Amino acid sequence: MYIRSKAPLRLGLAGGGTDVSPYSDLYGGAILNATISLYAYTTIEPTEDGNITFEMPDSGVREVFPATEELIPEGPFILHKGVYNRIVRDFVHKPLSFRIATHVDAPAGSGLGTSSTLVVSLLGAFVEWLKLPLGEYDIAQLAYRIERIDLNMAGGKQDQYAATFGGFNFMEFYAENKVIVNPLRIRRHLQDELAHNLLLFYTQTSRQSAKIIESQARNVTEKKSDSIEAMHKLKEQAIWMKEAILKGELGKMGEILNFGWEHKKRMTQGITNALLDDIYETALSAGATGGKVSGAGGGGFMSFYCPGISRYQVESALMKFGGQVKRYEFTQEGLQTWRSTN
């Protein structure tokens, strides 16, 4: 028997960074994001050999351990181990024997929430296998605790909720890890138009988001007014973006994205660099009306709003950077799990 799960990666549209503590605790954060047709996949095969096996078949990385109640959270499977430790500690209270294989459709550090989405996918597979009584909010919050508390990884809160719930969501973040997910009903033709016009470009670079996020959090703690004001503006951007999409006013997207780009760069150092600035200006010169860098910034994916048929000119202009345009569709479903005997 195989237990399978998949969780969608997310494309941040507005408000990025306001879900990070301590800003969200002090001022409240707001983010608009949407899940896309790129996924983190998990397969669990229960075994009776007394071992725990972790595999990434696409990269050939594999580790095997004797089944135990706790694994040391380190190495290439640190996320897998963190999930396993929490499942044993909170729910089953005994060692489990199994084989896990995982795959993610985007590279780590690319800005689409890959790590958090993988944690959600792993959790979903365990929930399906062990029939754990966890709803969507429970899974998202547990994924957050595993990453941010158990594994002490810096980051925000949006990715875990996006991967679990799926679709277009306006999310609000408050003190004491209170999160409110507001699903948006976006007409299908508007989703298709947005996916056509919002070009997703992989810069073929990655970044260590933790350093950028830690610097951002430090700026809030140290009460640096320019950084805090920039986050206030990004929160306004999320509300502005939500209204534009709900009203079908996609022509405003470029302006809203550009507004966010200018203020995001003020949050902390490292969000942009000479290469990203060059890519951004090249896209605008070719016909894009605005854009952003995905996730914390510093590398990974960038997206650009290209009205009419300008995406083709923008795509051609960006090819000189040696990156890749990634085709996608917006998805409605979040975490999905199932069983198979094949």
Steps between C-alpha positions, in 0.01 A plus 500: 500500500611853424377817669540803278458873536561816304491864604518799263771763500386859532553819309506801728310790346511772764590572861803270513700534820217627721436143619840491672533551876540735675331728244183288482483480881535874550307643205310215335592371156305451178594295194335405173626180341383227264605140446630384164538172313841416647502256789685331784432125491534236773462122486509286814539124475451329839761228556577229755880505478547716809654784301416855399604584143496849349549546126508777241487286183565789260833585667596151616535608863407229751538438874403198711464492880386241754142576604511714813275748674721799416739582217772766520366788282794564268618433147309499169191348662471743789139585410404132476654433839330799657160380381566143613614610847189711551265223376653248741513743792147636465303207361637144476758489783692211344749447216367456148652298216453636148655630182437860389570645157455871428525731203446876453431661162721804575851530645557581865561870554297601195246712691184294442477361853661165420613408851171579672301332224709185537432499874126526429524217247690281748249575775210426268638156416539414870149629574361278223703195606428524874150649465587791726213737594651818354316763297647761266585757765649225720729375222612850399574603856682175577712546186586850619600373846719227355694745281515807716509353852623140484758560226557869579482602133440869433198591291144618488162333533336527159654198322363231729146638475516550123615141442232359729200706387583563132341754266504880525513612863517829684674415827515699821767445765487610862675449833512157666511331158140589420438458128179562305476357149243677281442303177427719198254398231674597178322429173674240287556728204670755725729229637587393147564859392719562802700180438549607138612851585703427814825362362701282742874513440758284678826691527700176541625635832400409853541676829508433872172657600576457871766773497269747328210417733716524811622844387141609435390384846796677659403826333157479663645410839737795476210722394655616176229730369578469128475122511181501706337761276587287197317205658199720571494589129518132401202428721312777317611341173338169597165671557532697175587182307209308651251768394641520147480125441153463651375783278671354192719809463807310389630803313604638838720201576822644363466821695422311821792262452739786430378680813580187700841455337610851588397462864618140544855608416487736797428224754859379528820443305532197274149502353637615167840516333655618173379194308141521623488874434627440145239228441226726636593796282537278194151358551349849535681624192355208303142576598435376855325753724624371834644202678645351815747249634344191657538421868756679712694622197865480405447253213271221388184579303381841387159580354397777261159624392492512120174643356369414156755293309803663657597180685660369181726802465581488871579130483731557204677789671564297818666213318835683503518432874504125447194440714179313431138602456278260693148431373236441767131521582330615816355214705195475722601202712741506789646193669371173353558148634408150385592131516610267222581132459673556164 
